[in-house]
C-alpha cells in the first residue's frame, strides 16, 4: 500500500503491531501532535467479527488521540486480499463499507552516486493502476532535476538518470509524477510526489581543518599531558556505512606523542622530555575513513610541538676555579674580570645571582651580577697592594633567582667556584707619611730656620730615593725652601702674622730615577703671634670742648685696638706723656679711658684747637706702646652743653655777622640766581612776529609775488616805498624765515645802480639776521618782484612794440648775462641778417 508523505511536515512512519492489527501513526517532526492514523487489519474469515472489532477501535481512537484527523481503517483478509475500507460513517449499528481506492505501489527510489556506466542509470518504473495497458496512458515528470537530471519514458514510465550524480552536492531529489490520458489529455489521477535518494559511496578523503597545527607544552610533563586536539571532516554520508567513520593515528612523532583514534587529541607519550636536549618536534597525524579498514581514504596534517622551558637545569660553572689578574693601581670599582655559569634554561628561569661567600680577598674584591648577560663581574672593592699581597682568593656562589619547587629534586640549584686574582706590580708614586702636614712658626723667626720635615718613600719593591721640591705656584713670594734630599723646610724671608696668619703650600715628592712619578702633599704653616705691634686708637675721634665748660667735665671716651693676638686677651693702659694744664685722662681699666677737662672756660679766639698726646701700652711681653694724638676743638655751646658752632663760625663772627645774617644772605643769593635763570628761559621761548600770518602755517613759508601788473612802473600790487622807508627799516626788525619752494643756483646781480636803497635795506637785514642769536638754523629765500625805476631792459611786452622791428637794437642783450645768451643770439643774429 502506498501512503503519501507531505514534504512540508516531514512526517515519519511508526509501525506498532497489536495482535494482527498494524497501526501506522504519523507525527509532525516539529510538533508532537498526532496527525493521522492508518490501520491495517488482517481479518479472519468471519467478516462480521472483524467489522465489530473495527467499530470498537474507531470509537476508542478519538478518545485516546483527541487531535487525530479522520482515521483510515483498511480491512484485509488473511490471504492478503483487501476487501473493505472502514469509514467513520455509521448508521446506527449498521456499518457502511466502501471499496478502497487502489493507489500507486511505490514511494521512493534509491540511486548510487558516481555512476560510471556508458548508458543512463536506471532508477525505477512508475506505474499507475489506472493504466490498463492499452497505450493510452502518458506519464509526465516534474520537480527537481526533471528533464535534465532525470528522464521518464512517457509510455512505459521507466525513470532514468542522465547525469553522474554526486551525493555531496545533492543528497536527494523530490519529484512529482502524474499519469494523463493521451487522447483526452485529462489526468488519470492527481500528481504524486516521490523522492529519489542518492546512495553514498566512499569517494571523499578526510580533510583536516588546518594544514599545519602549532602547539606548545612544558618540558618534563607527565605522560598523558594534553598537547592539542586535531579535527578532520569527511564529506561522505555519516549515516550510511563507514564512509565517514574516521580513525586517527600517528605516522611520525612516536614514541614521544600519541593520539586518541576517535577524538584526535594528541598527548605526551614519553616522560622526562627535556627541552635542553630537544626543543621542537614534528608530529604527522593521519585520519582514515572506513573505520580505519583497508581500502579507506586518508588525510594527514602536521603538528609542530614546542617544549616550553621550566627551571629544571641548575646553574653550573664550567670550571672549579678561575684565575684573573689586574694592576695594583686599579681604581676602586674598576672591573677585574667576568665569569659566567652555564644554565640550560631560558628567560627568567636562567636568571642568576652571584655573591662572594668567603676568602681572604673578600675585603678587597666584590662581585656584581650583569642583568643582561647574566655574568658575574669581579670589581675592586679596596685598593690592591702588590708589595703586601700578590694573590687574592675568594669563593663565589651562583644561584637561580627564580626556582620551581617541583624540580628541587633535580638540584641543588646553586654552584661554587674559586676566583684567584693576581695583583700586578706598577711603578707607583711616592707615598707621604701623612696626608697633610701642619707646622707652626713664630712671626719673628729668623730667616733660614727649619720649621719642619716632610717624609715620603717609594712604595715599590725597588724603593728608589725621593727628592722634594716646593710647588712655586703655591708660594709666589718664595717664603719657604725645602731640602731636596731630607725634606726639611726652612724660612727664606721674615714672616708677619698681621699680613697672613696661614701659609698653604704644596710639597712635591718624586722618584729620582723617574721624575714623572710624582706625588703632592699639602703643607699648612701657621704663623704664631708675637707682640710686635703697639696699640692705637680704635677710631678717629671728633672731640670738642665747649667754651663755657667746667673743670672735670667728660668730653670724650676713647678705646684702643691691637693687631696682635695675646693668649689671655688685650689689656691696654692709657696715660698722658706729660702733665697737661687743660685736659687729663682717667683709665677705666676696661680697655677704655675718659678725657676730662682740668679747667673751665675756653675761648675760641685765643685757641680754637688743642692737641692731646695719649700714650697706649699693652700688657704682653715685650710691652709695646704708642702715642696717639687726640684733636680737641673749642666750640660754642648753649646753656645745656649742646654744640652750636665751632671754629668756622668764629671766623665769621670776627666780621660782626651773626648766624641769622649769614642764612639771610645765602637765601638772597639763591633767589637772585633763580630769577636770572627764569628770564633766560623766557627769552629763549619768545617768538618773533611773522611776515605773513596764516592759521595753517606752523613753520615758515615762501611767499611769491607773481603779479606783474601793468609793468615796472605799476606799484599798486606792491608798494616799493615800504622797502625804502627808514622807519620800516628800523621798526621791522623781526623777520620770519621761510623754507623756499625752489632754489636758484645763480642770481644775476641787478644792473640797476639807482636802487641802492633796496640793496642797503637787504644788506642791513642780512647783517641783523647774521648777528641774531635767535634766528633759525636754516637759510631762507625772499623773492621781491620789484625791478626798480628806469630799467634798461624796459618792458618786453609786445603791446608797446613798434609796428616795424627794423629800428630795434638788441646789442644790450649780450650784457644781461648767460641767462639771456640764447635770446641775445636769436635777436642779434636776426638784426644782423636784416641789415645784410
Secondary structure, DSSP 8 states (H G I E B T S, - for coil): ------TTTT-EEEEEEETTEEEEEEE-SSS--EEEEEEEEEE-S-HHHHHHHHHHHHHHHHHH-TT----EEEEEETTS-EEEEEEEEEETTEEEEE------S--EEEEESS---SS-EEEEE---TT--SSS-EEEEEEETTBTTTEEE-TTT-EEEE-S---TTT-SEEEEEEEEEETTT--BSS--EEEEEEEE--S----EES-SEEEEEEETT--TT-EEEE--EE--S-TTSTTTT--EEEEEESTTTEEE-TTT-EEEE-SS---TTT--EEEEEEEEESGGG-TT--EEEEEEEEEEE--S-S--EESSSEEEEEEETT--TT-EEEEE-EE-S--GGGG-EEEEEEE-TTTTTEEEEEETTTTEEEEEESS---TTT-SEEEEEEEEEESS--GGGGGG---EEEEEEEEEEE-----EEESSSEEEEEEETT--TT-EEEE--EEE-STT---EEEEE-TTS-TT--EEE-TTT-EEEE-S---TTT-SEEEEEEEEEESS-TTSEEEEEEEEEEE--S----EESS---EEEETT--TT-EEEEEEEE-SS--TT----EEEESS--SSEEEEE-SSSEEEEEESSS---TTT-SEEEEEEEEE-SSSS--EEEEEEEEEEEEE-TTS-EEE-HHHHHHHTTT--HHHHHHHHHHHHHHHHHHHHHHHHHHH-----SS--SS-SS---------TTSTT--SSS-THHHH-HHHHHH---------SS--S-----S-SS-HHHHHHHHHHHHHHHH-TTS-SS----------SS-TT----GGG--S-STT---GGGGGS-GGGHHHHHHHHHHHHHHH-
